[in-house]
């Protein structure tokens, strides 16, 4: 078939087969979606369509008001869950391009990996985890967002990457492996920068052997981590990092947990955030007893609270538990409808 007789989508799919690595995930080899689609405009490949579905979703827009590390910061320069997601996407695409993997799949996974994250970051996640009999994990909730709550009908490869972006899961594609590394590289580096800005640490506080290996310069450190993954993964079906590089990444991550993520200054407001999540959960659980079967309620409440932004959770708490005749009451009618349509 002559090129001029092929759709743009078909040309892009053909180009993937010609230029991508033999280990890359090609759209023509995708395991597909739960429901087939009738293409009206044959322009985008399957993974490009997945990326756009996620980008235009409500859950993606809400990430701009969800905590990354610092709760509800007034400083606009601190990262949010949205800016973290964009940095993961950019790092992932850089690695995918260098390794001749499918950039569109990497971008789709990256943009969707944190859609199920709670308000107040990992504090919110840990609070819901303790409240639910089967626990709460944001990667599982992210899959629920794309499969059930917003029913995006994504490709199986995209859903697998969203599920397995968390360490401890085994991705089925090299693109999903890229996102695992991109996520860790992104948050280690931008959390260092934000922590320095917040005055919690200084660059001189970082472990000196890590500084010597990666550099004290943010850009150089980031670049070395990315380059390490690329050079260690070339011409290989597995995306990995050098043993030495992984050692220092892990050491730096452990140091960040001890000195930032669990630091009393950084976490000073977490007791309040935990109280907000717990109070809302208990209130809505009790309220819904008149509307739903008991076994349905925990999931419905979890879907509602995990979808909240920091500010919306605070607002609902104030409306429900703090007396104020001038409060502008929000509408919880959506909660009284089935979460699963």
Backbone torsions as a table, in degrees:
resi	resn	phi	psi	omega
1	UNK	NA	128.8	-179.9
2	UNK	-66.3	147.8	-178.2
3	UNK	-56.4	-37.8	-176.6
4	UNK	-66.7	-18.5	179.0
5	UNK	-93.8	-1.8	-179.9
6	UNK	-95.0	148.1	175.3
7	UNK	-72.4	165.0	177.4
8	UNK	-60.2	-41.4	178.6
9	UNK	-58.7	-45.8	-179.3
10	UNK	-64.3	-37.6	177.1
11	UNK	-65.0	-41.1	179.0
12	UNK	-66.2	-40.6	178.7
13	UNK	-64.6	-39.8	178.0
14	UNK	-65.2	-39.7	179.1
15	UNK	-63.6	-38.3	176.7
16	UNK	-58.9	-44.5	-178.7
17	UNK	-63.5	-29.6	-176.1
18	UNK	-84.3	-39.2	-168.8
19	UNK	-109.3	-19.9	-178.0
20	UNK	-77.2	158.7	177.4
21	UNK	-58.7	150.3	176.0
22	UNK	-61.4	-17.8	179.7
23	UNK	-91.9	-9.0	-177.1
24	UNK	-70.4	157.8	176.8
25	UNK	-91.7	114.8	-178.7
26	UNK	-95.8	148.1	-179.6
27	UNK	-61.4	-37.3	-179.7
28	UNK	-66.6	-17.4	179.8
29	UNK	-104.9	7.1	-179.0
30	UNK	-62.5	148.7	176.4
31	UNK	-79.1	-3.7	171.3
32	UNK	83.9	-169.9	-177.2
33	UNK	-108.7	168.7	175.6
34	UNK	-64.7	-39.0	180.0
35	UNK	-120.9	130.1	178.6
36	UNK	-66.6	153.3	179.5
37	UNK	-113.8	143.4	170.9
38	UNK	-95.6	110.6	-176.5
39	UNK	-75.5	122.9	176.6
40	UNK	-86.6	-46.7	177.3
41	UNK	-114.8	112.7	-176.6
42	UNK	-82.8	70.2	-175.7
43	UNK	-115.0	-47.3	-173.4
44	UNK	-98.6	146.4	172.3
45	UNK	-75.8	172.3	-177.3
46	UNK	-59.9	-44.2	-176.9
47	UNK	-74.7	-29.7	173.0
48	UNK	-65.0	-39.8	178.4
49	UNK	-64.4	-41.7	177.1
50	UNK	-58.8	-46.9	179.5
51	UNK	-56.6	-45.8	-176.9
52	UNK	-68.9	-36.0	177.3
53	UNK	-60.6	-44.6	180.0
54	UNK	-66.4	-45.1	-177.3
55	UNK	-60.6	-32.9	-177.3
56	UNK	-94.5	6.6	-176.8
57	UNK	-81.8	157.6	177.7
58	UNK	-67.2	-39.7	-178.1
59	UNK	-64.3	-31.9	177.1
60	UNK	-68.7	-42.9	-179.5
61	UNK	-62.3	-34.3	-178.0
62	UNK	-69.3	-18.2	-178.9
63	UNK	-60.5	-22.6	-177.1
64	UNK	-67.9	-18.8	179.9
65	UNK	-116.5	27.5	175.6
66	UNK	-114.9	143.2	-176.3
67	UNK	-64.7	140.4	165.8
68	UNK	-93.7	-67.8	175.7
69	UNK	-123.5	-48.3	-175.0
70	UNK	-93.0	125.0	-172.6
71	UNK	-69.4	128.4	174.2
72	UNK	39.4	57.6	-175.7
73	UNK	-71.0	143.1	174.9
74	UNK	-84.8	-21.8	178.0
75	UNK	-75.9	116.3	-175.7
76	UNK	-69.3	-9.2	-178.0
77	UNK	-86.6	-12.1	176.8
78	UNK	-73.0	148.0	178.8
79	UNK	-68.3	148.8	168.4
80	UNK	-114.9	178.5	178.1
81	UNK	-62.9	-29.0	178.8
82	UNK	-70.7	-48.9	-178.3
83	UNK	-66.6	-34.2	173.2
84	UNK	-58.6	-46.4	-179.2
85	UNK	-59.7	-42.6	179.6
86	UNK	-66.2	-36.0	178.4
87	UNK	-69.9	-39.0	175.2
88	UNK	-60.0	-43.3	179.9
89	UNK	-60.9	-44.4	-177.2
90	UNK	-67.8	-43.6	178.0
91	UNK	-63.1	-43.1	179.7
92	UNK	-62.1	-42.8	179.6
93	UNK	-65.2	-37.7	178.2
94	UNK	-60.1	-45.8	-179.8
95	UNK	-68.9	-40.9	-179.7
96	UNK	-63.1	-42.1	179.9
97	UNK	-62.3	-44.7	-178.4
98	UNK	-65.5	-32.7	-177.9
99	UNK	-92.9	1.7	-178.1
100	UNK	58.5	39.3	173.8
101	UNK	-95.1	178.6	-174.7
102	UNK	-82.4	102.0	-178.0
103	UNK	-60.6	-37.6	-177.5
104	UNK	-65.0	-38.7	177.4
105	UNK	-68.3	-42.4	177.3
106	UNK	-59.7	-42.7	-179.5
107	UNK	-66.3	-41.8	179.5
108	UNK	-61.9	-46.0	178.7
109	UNK	-62.7	-45.3	-178.3
110	UNK	-60.1	-45.8	-177.1
111	UNK	-68.8	-25.3	-177.4
112	UNK	-98.6	-6.6	-167.6
113	UNK	-66.4	-27.1	-176.6
114	UNK	-114.0	18.0	-177.9
115	UNK	-60.5	-27.0	-177.9
116	UNK	-93.6	7.5	-178.0
117	UNK	-69.2	148.0	-177.4
118	UNK	-80.1	168.3	165.2
119	UNK	-66.2	156.7	177.5
120	UNK	64.5	28.9	170.6
121	UNK	58.0	-140.6	-175.7
122	UNK	-70.9	-20.7	173.7
123	UNK	-63.3	-46.0	177.6
124	UNK	-63.6	-40.8	179.1
125	UNK	-62.6	-45.5	-178.8
126	UNK	-65.6	-34.6	179.6
127	UNK	-67.2	-47.2	177.1
128	UNK	-63.9	-36.9	179.8
129	UNK	-58.9	-39.6	-179.5
130	UNK	-74.9	-24.8	-176.4
131	UNK	-84.9	-21.7	-173.6
132	UNK	-101.3	136.8	-179.1
133	UNK	-56.1	-38.3	-179.6
134	UNK	-99.8	9.7	178.1
135	UNK	76.7	177.5	178.5
136	UNK	-136.8	132.7	177.7
137	UNK	-135.0	126.6	-171.1
138	UNK	-66.0	-28.0	178.1
139	UNK	-67.9	-38.7	176.8
140	UNK	-67.3	-38.2	178.6
141	UNK	-69.1	-33.5	176.5
142	UNK	-62.2	-41.1	176.2
143	UNK	-63.9	-40.8	178.4
144	UNK	-63.0	-37.2	178.2
145	UNK	-60.7	-48.4	-175.3
146	UNK	-77.9	-25.9	-177.6
147	UNK	-93.1	-33.3	-172.6
148	UNK	-117.4	-59.7	-170.2
149	UNK	-66.9	-37.7	175.6
150	UNK	-114.9	-4.5	172.4
151	UNK	42.5	62.3	-174.8
152	UNK	-80.2	-13.1	179.2
153	UNK	55.4	54.1	-177.8
154	UNK	-83.3	164.3	175.7
155	UNK	-66.4	151.9	-178.6
156	UNK	-60.4	-35.1	-178.8
157	UNK	-66.0	-36.4	178.4
158	UNK	-68.4	-44.2	179.2
159	UNK	-63.0	-41.9	178.0
160	UNK	-60.6	-41.4	-179.9
161	UNK	-65.6	-38.5	177.1
162	UNK	-64.3	-43.6	179.8
163	UNK	-62.9	-43.2	-169.5
164	UNK	-97.6	11.7	179.6
165	UNK	-66.9	-21.8	178.6
166	UNK	-79.9	138.1	179.5
167	UNK	-64.3	143.0	-175.1
168	UNK	108.4	-16.0	175.4
169	UNK	-102.5	151.6	-178.9
170	UNK	-106.9	106.2	179.6
171	UNK	-65.0	150.8	179.9
172	UNK	-93.1	-10.4	-179.0
173	UNK	-130.0	153.4	175.9
174	UNK	-64.9	-27.4	178.4
175	UNK	-64.8	-39.3	177.1
176	UNK	-68.3	-33.9	175.6
177	UNK	-64.0	-38.8	176.7
178	UNK	-58.0	-44.2	-177.5
179	UNK	-66.5	-35.3	175.6
180	UNK	-56.3	-46.9	-180.0
181	UNK	-72.0	-40.8	-178.4
182	UNK	-61.6	-39.3	179.1
183	UNK	-61.7	-48.7	-178.7
184	UNK	-65.9	-45.2	179.8
185	UNK	-61.0	-41.9	-178.6
186	UNK	-63.1	-52.2	-172.3
187	UNK	-72.6	-32.6	177.0
188	UNK	-61.4	-46.2	-175.9
189	UNK	-74.1	-45.4	-178.2
190	UNK	-74.6	-24.9	176.4
191	UNK	-72.0	-32.4	173.0
192	UNK	-62.3	-48.0	-178.8
193	UNK	-61.3	-44.2	179.8
194	UNK	-66.8	-36.4	-179.6
195	UNK	-68.5	-35.9	174.9
196	UNK	-66.0	-43.5	178.9
197	UNK	-61.5	-36.1	-179.1
198	UNK	-77.9	-9.6	179.2
199	UNK	81.6	12.3	-179.5
200	UNK	-78.8	-37.8	176.2
201	UNK	-135.9	170.9	168.9
202	UNK	-126.0	163.7	-179.6
203	UNK	-57.7	-32.7	-178.2
204	UNK	-70.1	-15.5	179.1
205	UNK	-78.4	-21.1	-175.8
206	UNK	-61.8	149.9	179.0
207	UNK	-53.6	126.8	-172.2
208	UNK	-65.1	-31.9	178.4
209	UNK	-70.0	-32.0	175.8
210	UNK	-70.1	-40.1	177.9
211	UNK	-63.1	-42.7	-179.9
212	UNK	-63.5	-37.6	-177.5
213	UNK	-76.8	-44.6	-174.3
214	UNK	-98.5	-23.0	-172.7
215	UNK	96.7	155.4	177.2
216	UNK	-88.0	-8.0	179.5
217	UNK	-83.6	128.0	-175.6
218	UNK	-56.3	-49.0	-176.8
219	UNK	-64.6	-41.3	-179.7
220	UNK	-66.6	-42.5	179.3
221	UNK	-61.2	-46.4	178.9
222	UNK	-61.0	-46.7	-179.0
223	UNK	-62.2	-37.2	-179.0
224	UNK	-69.0	-38.1	177.9
225	UNK	-64.1	-44.6	-179.8
226	UNK	-64.2	-44.9	-179.6
227	UNK	-63.1	-36.8	179.1
228	UNK	-60.3	-45.3	179.2
229	UNK	-62.4	-42.6	-177.9
230	UNK	-64.4	-50.7	-176.5
231	UNK	-67.9	-28.1	-179.6
232	UNK	-81.8	-12.6	-172.5
233	UNK	-116.1	-2.2	-177.8
234	UNK	-61.4	137.8	177.4
235	UNK	54.5	38.8	-179.6
236	UNK	-137.2	144.8	177.2
237	UNK	-74.7	-11.2	-177.5
238	UNK	-113.7	133.3	174.9
239	UNK	-89.6	126.5	-174.2
240	UNK	-149.4	-175.7	178.9
241	UNK	-133.5	155.8	178.6
242	UNK	-63.8	152.8	-179.1
243	UNK	-59.4	-41.7	-179.6
244	UNK	-68.5	-45.0	179.5
245	UNK	-61.4	-43.1	179.5
246	UNK	-64.2	-37.1	178.0
247	UNK	-58.3	-47.4	-177.1
248	UNK	-75.4	-31.3	174.2
249	UNK	-63.1	-45.7	-179.8
250	UNK	-64.6	-40.6	179.2
251	UNK	-64.8	-41.3	179.6
252	UNK	-66.5	-39.6	177.9
253	UNK	-63.4	-43.9	178.3
254	UNK	-61.9	-40.5	178.9
255	UNK	-64.1	-39.0	178.9
256	UNK	-64.9	-37.8	176.9
257	UNK	-63.0	-43.9	-176.8
258	UNK	-71.0	-32.0	-171.1
259	UNK	-111.3	-12.8	-179.8
260	UNK	-128.2	-61.6	-173.4
261	UNK	-60.8	-33.1	179.2
262	UNK	-109.2	11.8	-178.8
263	UNK	-71.6	135.5	-177.7
264	UNK	-63.0	-27.5	178.2
265	UNK	-71.7	-48.2	-179.2
266	UNK	-66.3	-30.5	-174.1
267	UNK	-105.1	15.4	-174.1
268	UNK	-56.8	-33.0	-176.2
269	UNK	-94.4	3.4	-174.0
270	UNK	-66.6	-32.4	178.0
271	UNK	-61.3	-39.0	178.2
272	UNK	-67.4	-43.5	179.8
273	UNK	-63.1	-41.4	178.3
274	UNK	-61.7	-41.7	179.7
275	UNK	-63.6	-37.6	178.5
276	UNK	-62.9	-50.1	-178.9
277	UNK	-61.6	-46.0	-177.7
278	UNK	-65.5	-42.2	-179.7
279	UNK	-64.7	-43.1	178.6
280	UNK	-64.1	-42.6	-179.2
281	UNK	-60.9	-46.9	-178.6
282	UNK	-66.8	-40.0	-179.7
283	UNK	-64.1	-49.9	-177.2
284	UNK	-68.9	-35.3	176.9
285	UNK	-60.2	-43.2	179.3
286	UNK	-69.8	-41.9	-177.7
287	UNK	-62.1	-38.6	-173.1
288	UNK	-80.6	-3.7	-178.8
289	UNK	-61.5	-24.3	179.2
290	UNK	-85.7	-6.6	-173.4
291	UNK	-115.9	-29.9	-173.0
292	UNK	-130.9	160.8	172.2
293	UNK	-65.8	147.0	-173.7
294	UNK	-56.5	-38.8	-176.7
295	UNK	-71.5	-17.9	179.4
296	UNK	-83.3	-26.9	-168.1
297	UNK	-61.1	-48.0	-177.6
298	UNK	-54.4	-42.0	-179.1
299	UNK	-69.1	-40.1	179.9
300	UNK	-63.5	-44.9	179.7
301	UNK	-66.6	-39.8	178.3
302	UNK	-62.0	-44.2	178.8
303	UNK	-60.0	-41.5	-177.2
304	UNK	-68.9	-49.3	-176.0
305	UNK	-70.7	-42.0	-178.5
306	UNK	-66.0	-24.1	177.8
307	UNK	-81.3	-10.1	-177.8
308	UNK	-71.7	149.7	167.5
309	UNK	-84.0	167.9	177.3
310	UNK	-55.4	-49.8	-174.5
311	UNK	-67.1	-35.7	179.5
312	UNK	-69.1	-38.9	177.2
313	UNK	-62.3	-42.4	178.2
314	UNK	-63.4	-43.1	-179.4
315	UNK	-62.8	-43.6	179.1
316	UNK	-64.8	-37.9	178.1
317	UNK	-63.0	-44.5	179.5
318	UNK	-63.5	-43.1	179.5
319	UNK	-61.2	-39.7	-172.8
320	UNK	-87.0	-30.6	-169.8
321	UNK	-123.6	-9.6	-179.6
322	UNK	-114.6	117.3	-178.0
323	UNK	-62.9	130.1	176.8
324	UNK	-165.2	108.1	-178.3
325	UNK	-65.4	-16.5	-177.9
326	UNK	-99.1	6.0	-177.4
327	UNK	-63.5	138.2	175.4
328	UNK	-89.9	101.9	-171.3
329	UNK	-74.7	134.9	177.5
330	UNK	-83.0	168.5	-175.0
331	UNK	-105.9	118.9	179.1
332	UNK	-99.4	14.9	-176.3
333	UNK	-56.4	-32.9	-178.2
334	UNK	-61.3	-28.2	-178.3
335	UNK	-70.9	-22.7	-177.2
336	UNK	-90.1	12.2	174.2
337	UNK	-114.0	154.8	-178.2
338	UNK	-60.6	132.4	175.0
339	UNK	-66.9	-33.4	178.9
340	UNK	-96.4	118.2	-177.4
341	UNK	-84.9	NA	NA
